Amino acid sequence: MTIQVGDRIPEVVLKRLREGMESVDTRTLFDGHKVLLFAIPGAFTPTCSEKHLPGYIEHFDEFRQRGIEVYCMAVNDPFVMRAWGRSQSAPDGLQFISDGNAELTRALGLEMDASASGMGLRSRRFALYAEDGVVKALWVEDPGEFKVSAADYVLSHLPQ
């Protein structure tokens, strides 16, 4: 079942690279924070690299001015996520979260089968806004679309 507005973020342990490989649970990432989590089907893929991430980089300061942390998540390993962030000149503070085993993606009910493209199980393209671990808004793209999870769209539709 797909996560809904009002639901808590499921408890899952994810990976990220900082000084080294780090395990981080969703409670640490979300509890006590305002978070905009956007998920992509894959780092270095065309729409993700040319449109999705660049929009969040461009509008990063606007999210931060509202007290919102920005996380980018993909079903990729943490090394790929770090390399992609660096290749895109992502600002310090924009966190790249690896859901390499798709545990959070599946717990959110937002997985898709991209086997036809040779990519296996991936996350659907979406954006999720949460406060203190509770989903306040959710924007999920239809397959092949890129509209409602774009940074400018999300900024204009955030709950007040």
Buried (B, 14 or more C-beta within 10 A) or exposed (E): EEBEEEBBBBEBEBBBBEEEEEEBEBBEBBBEBBBBBBBBBBBBBEBBBEEBBBBBBEBBEBBBEEEBBBBBBBBBBBEBBBBBBEEBEBEEEBBBBBBBBBBBBBBBBBBBEBEEEEBEBBBBBBBBBBBEBEBBBBBBBEEEEBEBBBBEBBBEEBEE
